Amino acid sequence: MKSNYFKEAYIELVQKVTWPSPSSLRSSALVVMVASAIIAIVVLLMDLSFENIMRAIYAQLF
C-alpha cells in the first residue's frame, strides 16, 4: 500500500506537475523581495512614529 502511494506521488510529480521556468521563478522571487522590503520599511516607519508619539506623551506626563 505504501509503495503504491510513493509510486503514484512520483508519477504525479514527474508527469502532472508543471514547474516554473527559471526566468519566471526569478521574476517571482524579485517581486517577493521588493514587497518584503516595502513592508519592512512601512513597519519601521510605524514603529518610529509610535516611539516618538509615546516619547511625547511621557514627556508631558512626567
C-alpha positions as CSV (number, residue, x, y, z in Angstrom):
1,M,0.0,0.0,0.0
2,K,2.7,2.5,0.9
3,S,4.8,1.6,-2.1
4,N,1.8,2.3,-4.3
5,Y,1.4,5.8,-2.7
6,F,5.0,6.7,-3.3
7,K,4.9,5.4,-6.9
8,E,1.8,7.5,-7.6
9,A,3.3,10.5,-5.9
10,Y,6.4,10.2,-8.0
11,I,4.4,9.8,-11.3
12,E,2.4,12.9,-10.4
13,L,5.5,15.0,-9.6
14,V,7.2,13.9,-12.8
15,Q,4.3,13.9,-15.3
16,K,1.5,16.1,-14.0
17,V,3.1,19.0,-12.2
18,T,4.2,22.0,-14.3
19,W,7.3,23.6,-12.8
20,P,8.0,27.3,-13.4
21,S,10.7,28.3,-15.8
22,P,13.9,29.8,-14.4
23,S,13.0,33.3,-15.6
24,S,9.5,33.1,-14.2
25,L,11.0,31.9,-10.9
26,R,13.5,34.8,-10.9
27,S,10.8,37.4,-11.5
28,S,8.5,35.9,-8.8
29,A,11.4,36.0,-6.4
30,L,12.1,39.6,-7.2
31,V,8.5,40.6,-6.6
32,V,8.6,38.8,-3.2
33,M,11.9,40.6,-2.2
34,V,10.6,44.0,-3.2
35,A,7.3,43.5,-1.5
36,S,9.1,42.3,1.7
37,A,11.4,45.4,1.6
38,I,8.4,47.7,1.2
39,I,6.5,46.1,4.1
40,A,9.7,46.2,6.3
41,I,10.0,49.9,5.6
42,V,6.4,50.6,6.4
43,V,6.7,48.7,9.7
44,L,9.9,50.6,10.6
45,L,8.2,53.9,9.9
46,M,5.2,52.9,12.0
47,D,7.5,51.8,14.9
48,L,9.5,55.0,14.8
49,S,6.3,57.1,14.7
50,F,4.8,55.2,17.7
51,E,8.1,55.6,19.6
52,N,8.0,59.4,19.0
53,I,4.4,59.7,20.0
54,M,4.9,57.7,23.2
55,R,8.0,59.7,24.0
56,A,6.0,63.0,23.6
57,I,3.2,61.6,25.8
58,Y,5.6,60.6,28.5
59,A,7.4,63.9,28.4
60,Q,4.0,65.7,29.0
61,L,3.2,63.4,31.9
62,F,6.5,63.4,33.8
